[in-house]
Amino acid sequence: MLLTFVSTAMLAACGGSSSNNPSTNLNDDMKGTITVAYSTTYVFDSDDQSVIWWDKVKKEFEQQYPNAKLNLQGFNGTDVDLVNKVALEYKNPSTTPDVFMLPTGYVGQWVASDYLLPLDSFVSDSSKAPFWGSFPKVIQDESKIDGKVFAVNTGENNSAIYYNNAMLQKAGISVPWQPKNWDDLLKAARAVKSSGQSVVAFWAPAGTSAGAGGVLQGSANMVYASSTPTIYDYNKKKWVVDSPGLREVMQFYKSVYSEHLGGSTSDLFSPKAVGRPVVLLKDHQMAIAIGSNWFADAWTEQNRHWATAAQEASAVPIPTSKGQAPGTASTLGGWAVAVSKATKHPQLSWGLLKIIESDDNQVFIANRAGFVPPSQTVAKSSGFLDFAPPFNKAFGDALPNSKPMPSEQEGYPAWVQGIGQATGQIATNPNTSVDQAIKILSDTMSNQVGADKVEKL
Amino acid sequence: MAVAAGLGPRLDRERFQWSSLVMLSPALVLLGVLFVFPVLYACYLGFTNLALVGSRSRAYDFTGLDNITRMLGDYVFIKSSWLTIIFVVGSAIIGQTVLGMALAILLRNALVSVSAVIGSIVIVAWVLPEITVALVWYAFSQAGGTLSILLRQTDTNFLVAVPMLIVSLANLWRNVAFSMLVFSAGLRNLPTEVLEAAEVEGASVWRRYRLVIFPLLKPTIVTNLLLVTILNLSEFTLIYAMTQGGPGIETMTLPLYVYQEAFVFHQLGYGTAISLVLVLIGAVFSLLFVRASRSQV
C-alpha cells in the first residue's frame, strides 16, 4: 500500500506537472530570486576568469534590481556534460533554471523540447534590447527557429589558418602568405616538410576524441570550404553523406596524412586535441594549423603564454577548395543565453540578459573566453581589438563568411561522430581510400538516423 | 496430544507469520522505491523512444520492439557486443583468473619477505584510482612511450595500432590483484591433512594441483569468475579515459556504446535498451557459473 503510494508519487514527480504554466503565474515586479545555469570550466580560458565574470554580473544585477537575487549555478566539465546535466534539470519545472547559457548548437533542441521562452517582444524593443541592433543578421538569426528568437548570443568562435612566419619563410614562401585554394595549403605544407624543419607541417584535426568542438574547429571548416558546402539539406530534410565536396575533404586529408604532413595520432586523438595546436604553435613545433579564434587569447594567459605571438605568427582566412566564391569559409559556433519557459520571472530574467550583454561585460567575456563579440560596436572597440592584435581583427573580418552548423538537428551528434571517424581513419591509415572514408560517414549516419534521412549530392 | 498442542506451531516446517510483514515493511519499502521501481521503470524506458533533449524528451512513445529490431541491424551494436565478450573473456576470465592464480601459487611458495613485497606491488595497482591507471597506460602505450621504446618501435602508437589489446592489458594489470587475493585466501584455507596425504602418497606437484588443490578450490574459482565477470562487464572509466571507444569504434564496448547513445546522441530509450542487453549478458554468464559450481567436485 505504502509502496504503491510512494511509487505513484515518484511517477508523478518524474512525469513533471504541465499545470505549472508561467504565463498564469507572473510575479513580475522585479522581485525574487532567479537562477542561471552555466559552464564554469568550458567557456573561459581559465576557471578563475569565469568566477570573476559571473561575480561581476551577479553584483551588477543585484545593484540594478535591489529586490532581486541572482543564484549562480555553475557546472563543471565539457559542453556535453553541461548540456546533459541541465537537460535533466529541465525535466521538472521546479528544478529548471530561469536563465541558461548554452552552446548555440543546442538552442534548437531546447526549443523542440518546448523549454524556452520566445524573446521577440524583448529584442524588438530597442529600449529593452539596446544591443540587438548592433548584431549582424547572421548572428541575430542564429537562434531563430520558425521565425521566433529564442536565445541571444554572447560570443562566437570561428576558424582560420594560423601559420608561423619564420617557418614559412625558411621553406621559401613569402609572408604575408595568402593561400587562394587548398592546393596552396598543401604546397606550403610540402615546402615546410622538404625544407627539413622537424615540425608538424599542417595541423588538420581528425578523429572523434575532441567531440563536437573538435569537428567544429576542424574538419567541418573544410566541408564549408569545399565545392558543395552543405552538411544538412534543409529542403529535403536529409543529411548529406556523400558529395563532391566531402570527397574533396577526404582527398585533402589523405594528402596531408599520406605525405606525413599532419600531426601525430597521440596529439590528434588526445582528449585535449583542440588545445594541442595552441601549445605546439607556441613551442615552435608546428608551421601551419587550422585553428580557432580563441588560440590568440590563450596565448595571452599565463600558462600558455606566448608573448611574441603577434610578431611570430599570423592568421589568414581558410580558402575555398578551388578558390571559388566567396573565396573563404569558416564554421561559426558560440554561446547564447536563453530564458526558460518555466520561469516565474521573465522580466527579471531579461534584466539579467541585458546586463550580460552590456558592452563592458561583452568586452570582458570576449577577451577572457576567446570570443568574437556578436555586437559590431564591441567588435570594433579598442578594448577588444587591442587585446590580442592582430588576430582579433583577422577573425572579426572572417565573420561574414562564417556559417553555423546544423546542430539543432537531432542527427548532428552522429554526423560529428561519422566525420570524426572518417578523418580519424585516414589519419590512422593513410591507405584508406576516399570511398572507404565516405562509407564510414555514410554507414554511421544511416545506422543512427536511418537510410531514408541521408542523401548523396 | 494435548501436550503437543501446548507447544504451539510445529517447528520442523517452514512457517509464515503475517505479523512479520510489519517488521519487514521498512526494508520492503526501501527495496521497492530504490531498487524494484527504478529497475522496472528502466525496463519500460528501454521500449520507448525517449530522448534527453528535443521533442521526444517530453512527448515520447512506447515503441514496442522497435529498439530490439534496430539493435539487430545496428552494426555498431553487434561489433560492440563482440568487443565486450572479448574484453570480459580475454581480460577478466582468462587473463585475470590465470594470472591471479599463478601469482597466488608463486607467492604461496615464495619467501615471506618476497611475497610481501610482490604482493604489495600488485595490490598498489588495484588501489590506484582507475583514472590514474588509465593515464599511466595511456602514456605507456603512446608513440615514444615506454612500451614503444621497449619494443624498439618508437613511431608506433600502440593505443591506435592494437587498441583492444592495450585496454585489456591495462584492465588486467589493474584488476589481477583482486583474483590474486581471492585465490591466496582460498589456498591458505585448504585442509593441510589432505595435501600432506597426497604428498606422502608420492603424488607429483602437477598431480597434486590437478587432482587435489584445484578441485578443492573450485568454489573459490567459481566465485572469482562470477565477481570478475560482473565487475568487468560494466567497465567504463578505464576504457573511456584511455580511448573514448576509439579509434573509430575499435574499443567501443557495450557500456561505452550505451553512454554514446544516451548522452552523446541523446537517445535515452535506445541506450536503455542496450543496457538491458548488457544485464542479460551478465545474467547468462552468472547462470553458467552458478550451474558449474553446483556440479560435483
Interface residues (C-beta under 8 A of the other chain):
Chain A: L2 L3 V6 S7 M10 C14 G16 V80 V83 N84 A87 L88 Y90 K91 Y106 Q109 W110 A112 S113 D114 G207 T208 S209 G211 S264 T265 S266 F269 P271 E410 P413 A414 Q417 Q421 G424 Q425 T428 I440 D443 T444 N447 Q448
Chain B: S25 L28 V29 G32 V33 F37 Y41 A51 L52 V53 G54 S55 S57 R58 D74 Y75 V76 Q142 A143 G144 N157 L159 V160 T243 Q244 G245 G246 P247 G248 I249 Q260 F263 V264 F265 H266
